[in-house]
Amino acid sequence: MKTTMIVSGITFSVFFAEALIHYNYGILETKNLPFSWNTFFQDFTVPKGKSLAKMATIVGVASVLTGELISYVEEKF
């Protein structure tokens, strides 16, 4: 159980950061703005309310599933 929680927590952190980058990249794409790391973080936004909750839920479910699968594989091999 401890391994599952550690792996899930690390996976959530990395994947949530990645999800926020994709979210912001999508905003740039819909506005037909060029992607540049120099300006990307100046306009970086975090979704609000239900959008943030949905994103966190999706990433959370994937993270827990990843943690469970890794724990299962470690036990079997």
Sequence and secondary structure as in RCSB ss.txt:
>XXXX:A:sequence
MKTTMIVSGITFSVFFAEALIHYNYGILETKNLPFSWNTFFQDFTVPKGKSLAKMATIVGVASVLTGELISYVEE
KF
>XXXX:A:secstr
 HHHHHHHHHHHHHHHHHHHHHHHHHHHHHTT    HHHHTTS     HHHHHHHHHHHHHHHHHHHHHHHHHHH
H 
